[in-house]
Amino acid sequence: MDVTALVFYAAICGLLSLASPRLGRPFIRLAVGAVVGIAAATLLPILRTAFGLG
């Protein structure tokens, strides 16, 4: 894994962890985590192209 992906996913996971206790039940946290993960994986290639990193 390259540094750009590592930093990007670390930032996404860190922000999600700040909100997770407020999201309630484990199933809801899992669903939100899955949606955020899919969104992050979709967004990273777009951002890399926009910033000329890939």
Sequence and secondary structure as in RCSB ss.txt:
>XXXX:A:sequence
MDVTALVFYAAICGLLSLASPRLGRPFIRLAVGAVVGIAAATLLPILRTAFGLG
>XXXX:A:secstr
  HHHHHHHHHHHHHHHHHGGGG SHHHHHHHHHHHHHHHHHHHHHHHHHTT  
